[in-house]
Amino acid sequence: MKRNVSLVLTALLVVIGAVVAGSGRVNEVPAPPAIGATIDEFSLPDVNGQEQSLKSLKGKNGTVLIFIAVQCPVSNAYNERMEKLAEDYKAKGIAVVGINSNAPEDAAAVKAHAAEKGLKFPILKDPGNKIADRLGAAVTPEAYLLDANNKLLYHGRIDNNRNADQIEMNDLRIAIDSALDGKPVEKTEAKAFGCSIKRS
């Protein structure tokens, strides 16, 4: 009897261990591409379910991809700044594209959130977090600046503080301005901070 109980307990521990290990694998974040790498073309559905390609949305001088969220307070603290970024650089040939990779946030929630917060730049839904995995995106908000040929120039935070009144370093804007001026981006990476992307 004791032997049977012992076998059952051992089997349970093995199963629990496998579940824990499996859940850990689900949330692992792949390494991001190196600065200077070319980001391959991709397509994702927008909030209306229409497939949109990077090629169709990119700006003639570059593209900013920003991983965003509906419920993350840090991402929401950046809503106005992200929309202002899109407005300021549109005429300069830089397109801003949002990507939502959070499994619990469906397209309807993303669409409603964009309307409520006044986000007019295109936002794509990333089912199965395939683009988040490809780019190694870990948190929201997290930004990627690509040049006109989809070469990665900058990866990381938008700026240094979720509180707009305490910004001391506009990392993303500085990178964009350098690229537009034909200068190399001096600070190519700055660790992004925010809520972890809820992978499927």
C-alpha atoms as one frame of an Amber mdcrd trajectory, in Angstrom:
protein
   0.000   0.000   0.000   2.735   2.429   1.005   4.583   1.562  -2.198   1.482
   2.365  -4.275   1.028   5.723  -2.508   4.683   6.487  -3.093   4.365   5.688
  -6.805   1.279   7.890  -7.131   3.020  10.798  -5.364   6.080  10.394  -7.568
   3.906  10.404 -10.687   2.095  13.533  -9.481   5.376  15.326  -8.863   6.550
  14.431 -12.368   3.318  15.794 -13.880   3.479  19.002 -11.816   7.108  19.464
 -12.772   6.263  19.064 -16.452   3.423  21.606 -16.203   5.654  24.144 -14.452
   8.451  23.596 -16.951   6.001  23.887 -19.824   4.519  27.124 -18.517   8.020
  28.513 -18.198   8.738  27.729 -21.830   5.559  29.503 -22.921   6.694  32.750
 -21.319  10.294  32.626 -22.467  11.218  35.637 -24.571  13.452  34.916 -27.583
  16.511  37.108 -28.073  15.846  40.208 -30.199  17.552  40.641 -33.572  20.887
  42.434 -33.512  21.070  46.130 -34.307  21.722  46.363 -38.037  19.749  43.219
 -38.840  17.075  43.430 -41.518  13.557  42.691 -40.264  11.763  40.335 -42.630
   8.448  41.267 -44.169   5.371  40.186 -42.188   1.593  40.493 -42.263  -0.827
  40.764 -39.363  -4.555  41.488 -39.085  -5.596  44.980 -38.045  -8.373  45.591
 -35.505 -10.968  45.068 -38.274  -9.514  41.688 -39.240  -7.934  42.964 -42.473
  -4.440  41.653 -43.215  -1.843  44.415 -43.297   1.759  43.976 -44.373   4.782
  45.817 -43.070   5.447  46.855 -46.674   2.024  48.506 -46.979   2.321  50.404
 -43.677   5.996  51.405 -43.589   7.079  55.004 -44.007   9.243  56.071 -46.942
  12.004  57.063 -44.501  11.427  54.465 -41.814   9.024  52.768 -39.464   8.549
  52.638 -35.713   6.990  49.438 -34.376   5.661  49.770 -30.823   4.324  46.836
 -28.827   1.379  48.178 -26.838  -1.372  46.895 -24.565  -4.961  47.622 -23.584
  -4.706  47.052 -19.841  -1.067  47.811 -19.031  -0.843  51.045 -16.978   2.661
  51.761 -18.265   1.630  51.409 -21.905  -1.431  53.549 -21.197   0.762  56.240
 -19.654   2.403  56.539 -23.079  -0.779  56.758 -25.190  -0.589  60.522 -25.753
   3.165  60.397 -26.393   2.803  57.586 -28.923   0.045  59.421 -30.800   2.082
  62.657 -30.750   5.092  60.729 -32.078   2.987  59.412 -34.964   1.664  62.892
 -35.736   5.048  64.624 -35.498   6.893  62.256 -37.797   4.219  61.377 -40.367
   5.121  64.333 -42.589   8.791  63.357 -42.301   8.146  59.938 -43.790   8.235
  57.920 -40.571   5.266  55.639 -39.905   4.285  54.490 -36.418   2.631  51.075
 -36.174   1.305  49.566 -32.957   1.315  45.828 -32.327  -0.735  44.107 -29.624
   0.615  40.634 -28.802  -1.273  40.085 -25.539  -3.240  36.839 -25.807  -6.071
  37.939 -23.437  -6.745  41.161 -25.412  -8.784  40.430 -28.531  -9.141  42.633
 -31.610 -12.439  44.123 -30.380 -10.814  45.216 -27.117  -7.841  46.680 -29.000
 -10.155  48.600 -31.352 -12.269  49.979 -28.501  -9.155  50.969 -26.560  -7.681
  52.820 -29.561 -10.930  54.745 -30.075 -11.201  55.617 -26.379  -7.582  56.776
 -26.108  -7.454  58.605 -29.441  -4.834  56.370 -31.042  -5.076  56.999 -34.786
  -1.952  55.169 -35.955  -2.560  51.619 -37.231  -2.599  48.891 -34.605  -2.147
  45.250 -35.545  -3.103  42.130 -33.605  -0.368  39.512 -33.245  -2.089  36.117
 -32.788   0.183  33.595 -31.115   2.705  36.421 -30.452   4.680  35.362 -33.538
   6.024  38.857 -34.293   6.726  39.537 -30.616   8.754  36.309 -30.630  10.520
  37.212 -33.863  11.537  40.613 -32.492  12.171  39.448 -28.935   9.641  41.918
 -27.517   9.186  41.411 -23.777   7.135  44.335 -22.451   4.670  47.062 -23.348
   5.580  49.622 -24.485   8.667  48.473 -26.415   9.854  50.210 -29.590  11.791
  49.239 -32.714  13.033  51.808 -35.243  13.569  50.496 -38.765  15.082  52.445
 -41.646  13.560  52.594 -45.142  15.039  49.157 -45.898  13.745  47.613 -42.633
  17.187  47.620 -41.019  16.944  47.789 -37.225  18.453  51.060 -35.974  17.145
  51.266 -32.409  15.409  48.964 -29.924  14.101  49.708 -26.445  12.208  52.275
 -24.437  10.419  55.338 -25.832  11.953  57.577 -23.179  13.234  57.253 -19.627
  10.105  57.852 -17.532   6.459  56.788 -17.608   5.674  60.174 -16.035   5.710
  62.677 -18.891   6.721  65.472 -16.497   9.934  63.685 -15.556  11.402  62.841
 -18.968  15.122  63.466 -19.174  15.993  61.370 -22.247  13.831  60.986 -25.364
  15.734  57.963 -26.648  13.379  57.051 -29.499  12.977  60.602 -30.813  16.741
  61.146 -30.684  17.255  57.949 -32.691  14.636  58.963 -35.275  16.097  62.461
 -35.654  19.590  61.050 -36.151  18.338  58.669 -38.831  16.449  61.448 -40.625
  19.577  63.617 -40.557  21.580  60.803 -42.134  23.669  60.371 -39.000  24.389
  57.082 -37.216  22.205  56.399 -34.175  24.576  56.759 -31.226  22.416  55.060
 -28.599  21.024  52.015 -30.380  19.539  50.291 -27.338  17.891  51.355 -24.078
  16.163  48.734 -21.958  12.394  48.910 -22.285  10.243  48.833 -19.145   6.566
  48.107 -18.630   4.180  45.154 -18.333   5.242  41.759 -19.622   3.612  40.655
 -22.861   1.026  37.977 -22.041   2.055  35.268 -24.481  -0.274  32.502 -25.597
